[in-house]
Amino acid sequence: MKQPAGAFRTTHTGSLPRPTALADLGDPGQVRAAVGDLVRRQLEAGIDIVNDGEASKPSYATYVTERLTGFGAERPLRFNSRAEAEYPEFFASRLPRPVITATPACEGPVAYTGTERVAADIANLQAAAGDRPTFMTAASPGVIELWMPNAFYPGTEEYVFAVADAMKTEYDAIHAAGVTIQLDCPDIPGVWNNNPDITLEEFRSQVAMRLAAIDHAIRDIPGEAVRLHICWGNYQGPHNQDVPLDAFLDLVLAAKPRGISFEAANPRHEHEWALFEDVKLPEGTVLLPGVIDSTSSFIEHPELVAQRLLRFAGAAGAENVIASADCGFATVAGSDLVDPKIAWAKLAAMSAGAAIATQRRPR
């Protein structure tokens, strides 16, 4: 996963604005054409490590109900954000969807139903990308638990590990095709934000359990072939109650995935780059910090992108850093977080900033 000497590579975190022509996610021809368009646009924007933009998925997490057994009717799901108690008017009037939604609940044994869908995703990506480096996102066991509540297993840990056993089929298929896996894990910091009464000790115990489930699921895959994505909620909001990265970074670095993708551009977490000045990265670890914000319509100046990259390079070593975005630009189909043209311009600005940082990279 490490980059060639002398160059900062670029990637992103998965979801991209879906082409307007993609009206039916269930139409294989439309999805194939959309993936081709998304890969082309990534390359035009200067992205080095590309993916399918999650074109076939209704969302980064709930897509698994099309591939797993055990899920039934939708049920209301409420997230009790810590910040909501301080800013109830904001959450009630400006940000209702992340707080209250409806998703399928787990009502029976979870098992993978077949690899046809993931095989189609892999084929579409590889046909469009050719021999270029690729990655593919997959829901982590913990984020499935976060969005699809348990109404069958005796407890959270049993549910998460059952999902890990089931999702292993998908993870193995992606790896076998030579594609890097990205496991999406917003549930890790989300355990803190969505449980206002949890203690720090209880939080760390939950994080350790979820990471253990990931390690269990990828036990047959090299850690260098897996990257893990962490975010604190991909939305504009106060975020003043987010758990700090240093509260759980040691647990993440101790887990098997060697690629660590995380928010580092938004104003609540940008300062945390300094943590890596005092952290010794495990062998083979690569950081994929967000150097552009996925919720803001500001198009970052390439000089700012370069500064962000060079800070991480100075702290962790330039060979251990790949430029990325904070999170996805279209985590739910039909709901772009920023205007699509702006999203692509932000990705192009990231590539331009990476080129500047490469010129200034210490030799």
ROFIKE-321852 format. One record per atom (N, C-alpha, C): residue in three letters; y, x, z. Coordinates in steps of 0.2 Angstrom, whole numbers, padded with zeros to 4 digits, always signed. Layout:
BEGIN
ALAYXZ...
//
This chain:
BEGIN
MET-0006+0004+0000MET+0000+0000+0000MET+0006+0004+0000LYS+0006+0011+0002LYS+0012+0015+0002LYS+0014+0016-0005GLN+0021+0017-0005GLN+0024+0018-0012GLN+0024+0025-0014PRO+0025+0026-0021PRO+0026+0033-0023PRO+0032+0036-0020ALA+0031+0043-0020ALA+0037+0047-0017ALA+0043+0046-0022GLY+0048+0045-0018GLY+0055+0045-0022GLY+0057+0038-0024ALA+0053+0033-0023ALA+0055+0026-0025ALA+0054+0021-0020PHE+0059+0017-0018PHE+0058+0011-0014PHE+0056+0005-0019ARG+0050+0002-0017ARG+0047-0003-0021ARG+0050-0010-0018THR+0050-0015-0022THR+0052-0022-0020THR+0047-0027-0020THR+0047-0032-0016THR+0043-0038-0016THR+0046-0043-0013HIS+0043-0048-0011HIS+0046-0054-0007HIS+0040-0057-0003THR+0041-0063+0000THR+0037-0066+0004THR+0032-0072+0002GLY+0033-0073-0005GLY+0028-0078-0007GLY+0031-0084-0011SER+0034-0089-0008SER+0036-0095-0012SER+0043-0094-0015LEU+0043-0096-0022LEU+0049-0095-0026LEU+0050-0102-0029PRO+0057-0103-0031PRO+0058-0109-0034PRO+0054-0111-0040ARG+0051-0117-0040ARG+0046-0119-0045ARG+0050-0121-0051PRO+0047-0119-0057PRO+0051-0122-0063PRO+0051-0129-0063THR+0057-0132-0066THR+0057-0139-0067THR+0052-0142-0071ALA+0049-0138-0076ALA+0043-0141-0080ALA+0037-0142-0076LEU+0037-0139-0070LEU+0031-0140-0066LEU+0031-0147-0062ALA+0030-0152-0065ALA+0030-0159-0062ALA+0024-0161-0058ASP+0018-0158-0060ASP+0012-0160-0057ASP+0008-0154-0055LEU+0008-0153-0048LEU+0004-0147-0046LEU-0003-0148-0047GLY-0006-0153-0049GLY-0013-0154-0050GLY-0015-0153-0058ASP-0010-0152-0062ASP-0011-0151-0069ASP-0012-0143-0070PRO-0018-0141-0072PRO-0019-0134-0073PRO-0015-0131-0078GLY-0014-0134-0083GLY-0010-0131-0089GLY-0002-0130-0086GLN+0000-0135-0083GLN+0007-0134-0080GLN+0008-0129-0075VAL+0003-0128-0071VAL+0003-0123-0066VAL+0002-0116-0069ARG-0002-0115-0074ARG-0003-0109-0077ARG+0003-0107-0080ALA+0007-0111-0084ALA+0013-0110-0087ALA+0018-0108-0082ALA+0018-0112-0076ALA+0023-0110-0071ALA+0022-0103-0068VAL+0016-0101-0067VAL+0015-0095-0065VAL+0017-0089-0070GLY+0016-0090-0076GLY+0018-0086-0081GLY+0026-0085-0081ASP+0029-0091-0080ASP+0036-0091-0080ASP+0039-0087-0073LEU+0036-0088-0068LEU+0038-0085-0061LEU+0037-0078-0061VAL+0031-0076-0064VAL+0030-0068-0065VAL+0035-0065-0069ARG+0036-0068-0075ARG+0041-0065-0079ARG+0048-0065-0076ARG+0050-0070-0072ARG+0056-0070-0069ARG+0057-0064-0063GLN+0051-0064-0060GLN+0051-0058-0055GLN+0052-0051-0058LEU+0049-0050-0064LEU+0049-0044-0067LEU+0056-0043-0070GLU+0059-0048-0072GLU+0066-0048-0074GLU+0071-0046-0069ALA+0069-0049-0063ALA+0073-0047-0057ALA+0072-0040-0054GLY+0067-0037-0056GLY+0066-0030-0054GLY+0061-0030-0048ILE+0057-0035-0047ILE+0052-0035-0042ILE+0046-0031-0044ASP+0044-0027-0040ASP+0038-0022-0042ASP+0031-0025-0040ILE+0031-0029-0034ILE+0024-0032-0032ILE+0025-0039-0032VAL+0022-0042-0037VAL+0023-0049-0039VAL+0018-0054-0036ASN+0019-0060-0036ASN+0014-0065-0035ASN+0015-0071-0039ASP+0011-0077-0037ASP+0012-0083-0042ASP+0017-0088-0039GLY+0021-0086-0034GLY+0026-0090-0032GLY+0024-0096-0028GLU+0017-0096-0027GLU+0014-0102-0023GLU+0015-0108-0028ALA+0015-0107-0034ALA+0016-0113-0039ALA+0011-0119-0038SER+0005-0117-0036SER+0000-0123-0036SER+0000-0126-0029LYS+0004-0124-0024LYS+0003-0126-0018LYS+0009-0131-0016PRO+0007-0137-0012PRO+0012-0141-0010PRO+0017-0138-0005SER+0014-0134-0001SER+0017-0130+0004SER+0013-0124+0006TYR+0016-0119+0010TYR+0012-0113+0011TYR+0007-0114+0016ALA+0006-0120+0020ALA+0001-0121+0025ALA-0003-0127+0023THR+0000-0133+0022THR-0004-0139+0021THR-0008-0139+0015TYR-0007-0134+0010TYR-0012-0134+0004TYR-0019-0133+0006VAL-0020-0130+0012VAL-0027-0129+0014VAL-0031-0136+0015THR-0028-0141+0016THR-0032-0147+0017THR-0035-0149+0010GLU-0033-0146+0005GLU-0037-0147-0002GLU-0043-0143-0003ARG-0043-0138+0002ARG-0049-0133+0001ARG-0053-0133+0008LEU-0052-0137+0013LEU-0056-0137+0019LEU-0058-0144+0021THR-0063-0144+0024THR-0065-0151+0026THR-0063-0152+0033GLY-0063-0158+0036GLY-0061-0159+0043GLY-0055-0162+0044PHE-0051-0163+0039PHE-0044-0165+0040PHE-0043-0173+0038GLY-0040-0177+0042GLY-0040-0184+0041GLY-0033-0186+0040ALA-0031-0192+0042ALA-0025-0195+0041ALA-0019-0191+0044GLU-0013-0192+0041GLU-0007-0189+0044GLU-0005-0192+0050ARG-0003-0188+0055ARG+0000-0190+0061ARG+0007-0187+0062PRO+0011-0190+0066PRO+0018-0188+0067PRO+0017-0181+0071LEU+0021-0176+0070LEU+0021-0170+0073LEU+0028-0168+0075ARG+0029-0167+0081ARG+0035-0165+0084ARG+0035-0158+0086PHE+0040-0154+0084PHE+0041-0147+0087PHE+0047-0148+0092ASN+0046-0145+0098ASN+0051-0146+0103ASN+0054-0139+0104SER+0059-0138+0099SER+0063-0132+0099SER+0067-0130+0105ARG+0066-0124+0107ARG+0070-0122+0113ARG+0078-0124+0112ALA+0080-0122+0106ALA+0087-0123+0105ALA+0089-0130+0104GLU+0085-0135+0103GLU+0087-0142+0102GLU+0090-0145+0108ALA+0088-0142+0114ALA+0091-0145+0121ALA+0098-0143+0121GLU+0100-0137+0118GLU+0107-0135+0118GLU+0111-0138+0113TYR+0108-0140+0107TYR+0112-0142+0101TYR+0108-0148+0099PRO+0108-0154+0103PRO+0104-0159+0100PRO+0107-0163+0094GLU+0114-0163+0094GLU+0117-0166+0088GLU+0115-0162+0081PHE+0115-0156+0082PHE+0113-0152+0076PHE+0106-0154+0073PHE+0102-0154+0078PHE+0095-0155+0076PHE+0094-0162+0074ALA+0097-0167+0077ALA+0097-0174+0075ALA+0100-0176+0068SER+0105-0173+0067SER+0109-0175+0061SER+0108-0170+0055ARG+0108-0164+0056ARG+0108-0159+0051ARG+0101-0156+0049LEU+0096-0156+0054LEU+0090-0153+0053LEU+0084-0157+0056PRO+0083-0163+0053PRO+0078-0167+0056PRO+0071-0165+0054ARG+0070-0162+0048ARG+0063-0162+0045ARG+0059-0157+0049PRO+0062-0151+0051PRO+0058-0146+0054PRO+0056-0148+0061VAL+0059-0153+0064VAL+0058-0155+0071VAL+0053-0161+0071ILE+0053-0166+0066ILE+0049-0171+0066ILE+0046-0172+0059THR+0039-0172+0058THR+0036-0172+0052THR+0030-0176+0053ALA+0026-0176+0047ALA+0019-0179+0048ALA+0014-0175+0044THR+0009-0173+0047THR+0004-0169+0043THR-0003-0171+0045PRO-0008-0169+0041PRO-0015-0171+0042PRO-0017-0168+0049ALA-0021-0171+0053ALA-0024-0169+0059ALA-0031-0166+0058CYS-0034-0162+0062CYS-0041-0160+0061CYS-0045-0165+0065GLU-0049-0168+0062GLU-0053-0173+0065GLU-0061-0172+0064GLY-0063-0166+0062GLY-0070-0165+0061GLY-0071-0157+0060PRO-0077-0155+0059PRO-0078-0148+0058PRO-0075-0145+0052VAL-0072-0139+0053VAL-0068-0136+0047VAL-0073-0132+0043ALA-0073-0132+0037ALA-0077-0128+0033ALA-0074-0128+0026TYR-0075-0122+0022TYR-0072-0121+0016TYR-0076-0125+0011THR-0073-0128+0006THR-0077-0133+0002THR-0079-0129-0005GLY-0076-0124-0007GLY-0078-0121-0013GLY-0072-0116-0015THR-0073-0112-0020THR-0068-0107-0021THR-0064-0108-0028GLU-0065-0114-0031GLU-0063-0116-0037GLU-0055-0115-0037ARG-0052-0118-0032ARG-0044-0118-0032ARG-0042-0111-0031VAL-0044-0107-0027VAL-0042-0100-0026VAL-0044-0096-0032ALA-0049-0097-0035ALA-0051-0093-0041ALA-0046-0095-0047ALA-0044-0101-0047ALA-0039-0103-0052ALA-0032-0099-0051ASP-0030-0099-0044ASP-0024-0096-0043ASP-0024-0088-0044ILE-0030-0085-0043ILE-0031-0078-0044ILE-0031-0077-0052ALA-0034-0081-0056ALA-0034-0080-0063ALA-0027-0081-0066ASN-0024-0086-0064ASN-0017-0087-0066ASN-0012-0081-0065LEU-0013-0078-0059LEU-0009-0073-0057LEU-0010-0067-0061GLN-0017-0065-0062GLN-0019-0059-0065GLN-0017-0059-0073ALA-0018-0065-0075ALA-0016-0066-0083ALA-0009-0065-0084ALA-0005-0067-0079ALA+0002-0066-0080ALA+0005-0059-0078ALA+0002-0056-0073ALA+0004-0050-0071ALA+0001-0044-0074GLY-0005-0045-0077GLY-0008-0039-0081GLY-0010-0034-0075ASP-0008-0028-0077ASP-0010-0022-0072ASP-0005-0021-0067ARG+0000-0025-0066ARG+0005-0024-0061ARG+0003-0025-0054PRO+0005-0022-0049PRO+0003-0024-0042PRO+0005-0031-0040THR+0000-0034-0037THR+0000-0041-0035THR-0001-0042-0028PHE+0001-0048-0025PHE-0001-0050-0019PHE-0002-0058-0019MET-0005-0061-0015MET-0006-0068-0014MET-0006-0070-0007THR-0002-0076-0006THR-0001-0078+0001THR-0007-0083+0003ALA-0009-0083+0009ALA-0014-0087+0012ALA-0012-0089+0019ALA-0013-0095+0021ALA-0011-0098+0027ALA-0016-0094+0032SER-0013-0092+0038SER-0017-0089+0043SER-0020-0094+0047PRO-0025-0093+0051PRO-0028-0098+0055PRO-0023-0101+0060GLY-0019-0097+0063GLY-0014-0099+0068GLY-0009-0104+0065VAL-0007-0103+0059VAL-0002-0107+0056VAL-0005-0114+0054ILE-0011-0114+0052ILE-0015-0120+0051ILE-0015-0124+0057GLU-0016-0121+0063GLU-0016-0124+0069GLU-0009-0127+0071LEU-0004-0123+0069LEU+0003-0125+0070LEU+0004-0132+0067TRP+0003-0132+0060TRP+0005-0138+0056TRP+0000-0144+0056MET-0007-0142+0057MET-0012-0147+0057MET-0015-0148+0064PRO-0013-0152+0068PRO-0015-0152+0075PRO-0022-0154+0076ASN-0025-0151+0082ASN-0032-0152+0083ASN-0033-0158+0087ALA-0038-0162+0084ALA-0040-0168+0087ALA-0048-0168+0087PHE-0051-0162+0087PHE-0058-0162+0087PHE-0061-0157+0091TYR-0058-0151+0091TYR-0061-0145+0094TYR-0059-0146+0102PRO-0063-0143+0106PRO-0062-0143+0114PRO-0055-0140+0116GLY-0053-0135+0112GLY-0047-0131+0114GLY-0044-0128+0108THR-0038-0125+0109THR-0034-0122+0103THR-0038-0116+0101GLU-0041-0112+0105GLU-0044-0105+0103GLU-0050-0107+0099GLU-0054-0112+0101GLU-0060-0114+0097GLU-0058-0116+0090TYR-0053-0120+0090TYR-0050-0123+0083TYR-0048-0117+0079VAL-0044-0112+0082VAL-0041-0107+0078VAL-0047-0102+0075PHE-0052-0101+0079PHE-0057-0097+0077PHE-0062-0100+0072ALA-0062-0107+0072ALA-0066-0111+0067ALA-0063-0110+0061VAL-0056-0111+0061VAL-0052-0110+0055VAL-0053-0103+0052ALA-0053-0098+0056ALA-0054-0091+0054ALA-0060-0090+0050ASP-0065-0093+0053ASP-0072-0093+0050ASP-0072-0096+0043ALA-0068-0102+0042ALA-0068-0105+0036ALA-0064-0102+0031MET-0058-0100+0033MET-0053-0096+0028MET-0055-0089+0026LYS-0060-0087+0030LYS-0063-0080+0028LYS-0065-0080+0020THR-0068-0086+0018THR-0070-0087+0011THR-0064-0085+0006GLU-0058-0088+0008GLU-0052-0087+0003GLU-0050-0080+0004TYR-0049-0077+0010TYR-0047-0071+0010TYR-0051-0066+0007ASP-0058-0067+0007ASP-0063-0062+0004ASP-0062-0063-0003ALA-0061-0069-0006ALA-0060-0070-0013ALA-0054-0066-0016ILE-0049-0067-0012ILE-0042-0063-0015ILE-0043-0056-0015HIS-0046-0053-0009HIS-0047-0046-0009HIS-0052-0044-0014ALA-0058-0047-0016ALA-0063-0045-0020ALA-0060-0045-0027ALA-0054-0049-0029ALA-0051-0048-0035ALA-0046-0043-0036GLY-0045-0039-0031GLY-0041-0033-0031GLY-0033-0035-0030VAL-0032-0041-0026VAL-0025-0043-0025VAL-0024-0042-0017THR-0018-0040-0016THR-0016-0039-0009THR-0016-0046-0006ILE-0018-0047+0000ILE-0017-0053+0004ILE-0011-0053+0009GLN-0007-0058+0008GLN-0002-0059+0014GLN-0004-0065+0018LEU-0005-0064+0024LEU-0006-0070+0029LEU+0000-0072+0032ASP+0002-0078+0031ASP+0008-0081+0034ASP+0007-0083+0041CYS+0011-0080+0045CYS+0010-0081+0053CYS+0017-0083+0056PRO+0020-0088+0054PRO+0026-0090+0058PRO+0024-0093+0065ASP+0018-0095+0066ASP+0015-0097+0072ASP+0016-0092+0078ILE+0016-0086+0076ILE+0016-0081+0081ILE+0023-0081+0085PRO+0029-0080+0082PRO+0035-0082+0086PRO+0036-0089+0088GLY+0032-0093+0084GLY+0033-0101+0085GLY+0030-0103+0091VAL+0025-0100+0093VAL+0022-0101+0100VAL+0027-0102+0105TRP+0032-0097+0105TRP+0037-0097+0110TRP+0042-0103+0109ASN+0045-0103+0103ASN+0050-0108+0101ASN+0048-0115+0102ASN+0041-0117+0100ASN+0039-0123+0101ASN+0036-0126+0107ASN+0036-0121+0112ASN+0033-0123+0119ASN+0038-0120+0124PRO+0043-0125+0125PRO+0049-0122+0130PRO+0047-0120+0137ASP+0041-0122+0139ASP+0039-0121+0146ASP+0034-0115+0146ILE+0033-0112+0141ILE+0028-0106+0141ILE+0031-0100+0144THR+0027-0096+0148THR+0030-0090+0151THR+0028-0085+0146LEU+0032-0079+0147LEU+0031-0073+0142LEU+0023-0071+0142GLU+0020-0071+0148GLU+0013-0069+0149GLU+0009-0073+0145GLU+0010-0080+0145GLU+0006-0085+0141GLU+0007-0084+0134PHE+0013-0083+0132PHE+0015-0082+0125PHE+0011-0076+0122ARG+0011-0070+0126ARG+0008-0064+0123ARG+0000-0066+0123SER-0002-0069+0127SER-0009-0071+0127SER-0011-0075+0121GLN-0007-0080+0119GLN-0008-0084+0113GLN-0007-0080+0107VAL-0002-0075+0107VAL-0001-0071+0101VAL-0008-0066+0100ALA-0010-0064+0106ALA-0016-0059+0105ALA-0022-0063+0103MET-0023-0069+0105MET-0028-0073+0102MET-0028-0075+0095ARG-0022-0076+0093ARG-0021-0078+0085ARG-0022-0072+0081LEU-0020-0066+0084LEU-0021-0060+0080LEU-0028-0058+0080ALA-0032-0059+0085ALA-0039-0058+0086ALA-0043-0062+0081ALA-0040-0068+0080ALA-0043-0073+0075ALA-0042-0070+0068ILE-0036-0067+0066ILE-0035-0064+0060ILE-0040-0058+0059ASP-0040-0054+0064ASP-0045-0048+0063ASP-0052-0050+0062HIS-0054-0056+0065HIS-0061-0059+0064HIS-0062-0061+0057ALA-0057-0064+0054ALA-0057-0067+0048ALA-0057-0062+0042ILE-0054-0056+0044ILE-0053-0051+0038ILE-0058-0045+0040ARG-0063-0046+0044ARG-0067-0040+0046ARG-0070-0036+0041ASP-0071-0039+0035ASP-0074-0036+0029ASP-0069-0033+0024ILE-0063-0033+0026ILE-0057-0031+0022ILE-0053-0026+0025PRO-0052-0020+0021PRO-0048-0015+0024PRO-0041-0017+0026GLY-0038-0015+0032GLY-0032-0017+0034GLY-0026-0015+0029GLU-0027-0010+0025GLU-0022-0008+0020GLU-0022-0013+0015ALA-0026-0018+0014ALA-0026-0023+0009ALA-0023-0029+0011VAL-0021-0029+0017VAL-0018-0035+0020VAL-0011-0034+0023ARG-0007-0039+0022ARG+0000-0039+0025ARG+0001-0045+0029LEU+0004-0045+0034LEU+0005-0050+0039LEU+0013-0052+0039HIS+0014-0059+0038HIS+0021-0061+0037HIS+0023-0065+0044ILE+0028-0063+0047ILE+0031-0066+0053ILE+0038-0068+0052CYS+0039-0075+0054CYS+0046-0077+0054CYS+0047-0082+0060TRP+0054-0083+0061TRP+0056-0087+0067TRP+0058-0094+0065GLY+0056-0096+0059GLY+0058-0103+0056GLY+0063-0102+0051ASN+0061-0104+0045ASN+0065-0102+0039ASN+0070-0108+0038TYR+0075-0108+0042TYR+0080-0113+0041TYR+0086-0111+0045GLN+0092-0113+0043GLN+0098-0112+0046GLN+0099-0116+0052GLY+0100-0112+0057GLY+0101-0115+0064GLY+0103-0110+0069PRO+0104-0112+0075PRO+0106-0107+0080PRO+0102-0101+0082HIS+0095-0102+0082HIS+0091-0097+0083HIS+0092-0093+0089ASN+0096-0095+0094ASN+0098-0091+0100ASN+0092-0091+0105GLN+0087-0095+0104GLN+0082-0095+0109GLN+0076-0091+0105ASP+0076-0088+0100ASP+0071-0085+0097ASP+0068-0079+0101VAL+0061-0079+0102VAL+0058-0073+0105VAL+0060-0067+0102PRO+0062-0062+0105PRO+0064-0055+0102PRO+0058-0052+0099LEU+0058-0048+0094LEU+0053-0044+0091LEU+0049-0040+0096ASP+0053-0037+0100ASP+0050-0032+0105ASP+0046-0035+0110ALA+0046-0042+0111ALA+0041-0045+0115ALA+0034-0045+0113PHE+0033-0044+0106PHE+0026-0045+0104PHE+0025-0039+0098LEU+0029-0035+0097LEU+0028-0030+0091LEU+0022-0026+0093ASP+0021-0024+0099ASP+0015-0020+0100ASP+0009-0023+0099LEU+0008-0030+0100LEU+0002-0033+0098LEU+0001-0034+0091VAL+0007-0035+0087VAL+0006-0035+0079VAL+0004-0028+0077LEU+0007-0023+0079LEU+0005-0016+0077LEU-0002-0014+0078ALA-0005-0017+0084ALA-0012-0016+0086ALA-0017-0020+0082ALA-0015-0025+0078ALA-0019-0029+0074ALA-0021-0025+0068LYS-0026-0028+0064LYS-0029-0024+0058LYS-0024-0024+0052PRO-0021-0029+0051PRO-0016-0029+0045PRO-0011-0023+0045ARG-0011-0019+0040ARG-0007-0013+0040ARG+0000-0015+0036GLY+0001-0020+0033GLY+0007-0022+0030GLY+0011-0027+0035ILE+0017-0026+0037ILE+0020-0030+0042ILE+0027-0032+0039SER+0027-0039+0037SER+0033-0042+0034SER+0036-0046+0039PHE+0043-0045+0040PHE+0047-0049+0045PHE+0054-0050+0043GLU+0057-0054+0046GLU+0064-0056+0045GLU+0069-0050+0048ALA+0073-0047+0044ALA+0077-0042+0046ALA+0084-0042+0043ALA+0086-0048+0040ALA+0092-0048+0036ALA+0096-0054+0040ASN+0093-0059+0043ASN+0097-0064+0046ASN+0101-0061+0052PRO+0107-0064+0054PRO+0111-0061+0059PRO+0108-0062+0066ARG+0102-0065+0067ARG+0099-0065+0074ARG+0094-0060+0075HIS+0092-0057+0069HIS+0086-0052+0070HIS+0088-0045+0066GLU+0094-0045+0063GLU+0095-0039+0059GLU+0095-0032+0064HIS+0098-0033+0070HIS+0098-0027+0074HIS+0092-0024+0076GLU+0086-0028+0075GLU+0080-0026+0078GLU+0077-0020+0074TRP+0080-0018+0068TRP+0078-0012+0065TRP+0077-0006+0070ALA+0082-0006+0075ALA+0082+0000+0079ALA+0076+0001+0083LEU+0072-0004+0084LEU+0066-0004+0088LEU+0061+0001+0085PHE+0061+0002+0078PHE+0057+0007+0075PHE+0059+0014+0076GLU+0065+0015+0079GLU+0066+0022+0080GLU+0062+0025+0086ASP+0060+0020+0090ASP+0056+0022+0096ASP+0048+0020+0096VAL+0046+0018+0090VAL+0039+0015+0089VAL+0036+0020+0084LYS+0030+0022+0086LYS+0026+0026+0082LYS+0021+0022+0078LEU+0022+0021+0072LEU+0018+0017+0068LEU+0011+0019+0067PRO+0006+0015+0068PRO-0001+0017+0067PRO-0002+0019+0060GLU-0007+0024+0059GLU-0008+0027+0052GLU-0009+0021+0047GLY-0006+0022+0041GLY-0006+0018+0036GLY-0002+0011+0036THR+0002+0011+0041THR+0006+0005+0042THR+0012+0005+0037VAL+0014+0000+0034VAL+0020-0001+0030VAL+0024-0007+0032LEU+0030-0006+0033LEU+0035-0011+0035LEU+0038-0014+0028LEU+0038-0021+0028LEU+0041-0025+0023LEU+0047-0029+0026PRO+0052-0026+0028PRO+0058-0029+0031PRO+0062-0034+0026GLY+0064-0039+0028GLY+0068-0043+0024GLY+0075-0040+0024VAL+0077-0039+0018VAL+0084-0036+0017VAL+0088-0041+0013ILE+0086-0047+0012ILE+0090-0052+0009ILE+0088-0059+0013ASP+0092-0063+0015ASP+0091-0069+0019ASP+0089-0075+0014SER+0084-0078+0016SER+0081-0083+0012SER+0084-0090+0013THR+0089-0091+0018THR+0091-0097+0019THR+0099-0098+0018SER+0102-0092+0016SER+0109-0092+0014SER+0110-0092+0007SER+0116-0095+0005SER+0118-0095-0002SER+0122-0089-0004PHE+0124-0085+0001PHE+0127-0078+0000PHE+0122-0074-0004ILE+0125-0071-0009ILE+0121-0066-0013ILE+0123-0059-0010GLU+0118-0056-0007GLU+0120-0050-0004GLU+0122-0044-0009HIS+0127-0040-0006HIS+0129-0035-0011HIS+0124-0029-0011PRO+0122-0026-0016PRO+0117-0021-0017PRO+0118-0015-0012GLU+0125-0014-0011GLU+0126-0009-0006GLU+0124-0010+0001LEU+0124-0017+0003LEU+0122-0019+0010LEU+0114-0018+0010VAL+0111-0020+0004VAL+0103-0020+0004VAL+0101-0013+0005ALA+0105-0008+0001ALA+0103-0001+0002ALA+0104+0002+0009GLN+0110-0001+0012GLN+0111+0001+0019GLN+0105-0001+0024ARG+0103-0007+0023ARG+0097-0010+0027ARG+0091-0006+0026LEU+0089-0004+0019LEU+0083+0000+0018LEU+0084+0007+0021LEU+0089+0010+0020LEU+0090+0017+0023LEU+0090+0017+0030ARG+0092+0012+0034ARG+0091+0012+0041ARG+0084+0012+0043PHE+0080+0007+0040PHE+0073+0007+0041PHE+0069+0014+0039ALA+0072+0017+0033ALA+0069+0023+0031ALA+0070+0028+0036GLY+0076+0028+0039GLY+0078+0033+0044GLY+0074+0033+0050ALA+0072+0026+0052ALA+0069+0025+0058ALA+0061+0026+0058ALA+0058+0024+0052ALA+0051+0023+0051ALA+0048+0028+0046GLY+0053+0031+0042GLY+0050+0035+0036GLY+0051+0031+0030ALA+0054+0034+0025ALA+0055+0030+0018ALA+0048+0029+0015GLU+0043+0033+0016GLU+0037+0031+0013GLU+0033+0025+0016ASN+0036+0023+0022ASN+0033+0017+0025ASN+0037+0011+0024VAL+0042+0010+0019VAL+0046+0005+0019VAL+0046+0002+0012ILE+0045-0005+0011ILE+0045-0008+0005ILE+0050-0014+0006ALA+0055-0015+0001ALA+0060-0020+0002ALA+0057-0027+0001SER+0059-0032+0005SER+0057-0039+0004SER+0062-0044+0006ALA+0060-0050+0006ALA+0065-0055+0008ALA+0063-0058+0015ASP+0068-0061+0019ASP+0066-0063+0025ASP+0060-0068+0025CYS+0060-0073+0021CYS+0055-0078+0020CYS+0055-0081+0013GLY+0052-0086+0012GLY+0051-0089+0005GLY+0057-0093+0004PHE+0058-0094-0003PHE+0064-0098-0005PHE+0062-0105-0007ALA+0056-0107-0007ALA+0053-0114-0008ALA+0047-0115-0005THR+0047-0115+0002THR+0041-0115+0006THR+0037-0122+0005VAL+0041-0127+0003VAL+0038-0134+0002VAL+0040-0136-0005ALA+0036-0138-0009ALA+0037-0140-0016ALA+0042-0146-0016GLY+0047-0145-0021GLY+0053-0150-0021GLY+0058-0149-0016SER+0058-0144-0013SER+0063-0143-0007SER+0066-0135-0007ASP+0070-0133-0012ASP+0072-0127-0012ASP+0077-0125-0007LEU+0077-0120-0003LEU+0081-0118+0002LEU+0088-0116+0000VAL+0088-0113-0006VAL+0095-0111-0009VAL+0094-0113-0017ASP+0100-0114-0020ASP+0099-0115-0027ASP+0095-0110-0031PRO+0091-0112-0035PRO+0086-0108-0038PRO+0090-0102-0042LYS+0095-0103-0045LYS+0099-0098-0049LYS+0101-0093-0044ILE+0103-0095-0038ILE+0106-0091-0033ILE+0100-0087-0030ALA+0094-0090-0029ALA+0088-0086-0026ALA+0086-0081-0031TRP+0086-0082-0037TRP+0084-0076-0042TRP+0090-0071-0042ALA+0096-0073-0041ALA+0101-0068-0041ALA+0101-0063-0035LYS+0099-0067-0029LYS+0097-0063-0023LYS+0092-0058-0024LEU+0086-0060-0027LEU+0081-0055-0028LEU+0083-0049-0033ALA+0087-0051-0038ALA+0090-0046-0042ALA+0094-0041-0038ALA+0098-0044-0034ALA+0103-0039-0029ALA+0098-0035-0025MET+0093-0037-0022MET+0088-0033-0019MET+0086-0027-0023SER+0084-0029-0029SER+0081-0023-0033SER+0087-0018-0034ALA+0093-0021-0036ALA+0098-0016-0037ALA+0100-0012-0031GLY+0099-0015-0025GLY+0100-0011-0019GLY+0095-0006-0017ALA+0088-0008-0019ALA+0083-0003-0018ALA+0084+0003-0023ALA+0087+0002-0029ALA+0088+0008-0033ALA+0094+0012-0030ILE+0099+0009-0027ILE+0104+0013-0024ILE+0101+0017-0018ALA+0097+0014-0014ALA+0094+0017-0009ALA+0089+0023-0011THR+0086+0022-0016THR+0081+0027-0019THR+0086+0033-0021GLN+0091+0032-0024GLN+0096+0038-0026GLN+0098+0042-0019ARG+0099+0038-0014ARG+0102+0041-0008ARG+0096+0043-0003ARG+0090+0042-0005ARG+0084+0043+0000ARG+0084+0051+0002PRO+0083+0052+0008PRO+0083+0059+0010PRO+0077+0063+0006ARG+0077+0068+0004ARG+0072+0072+0000ARG+0068+0077+0005
//
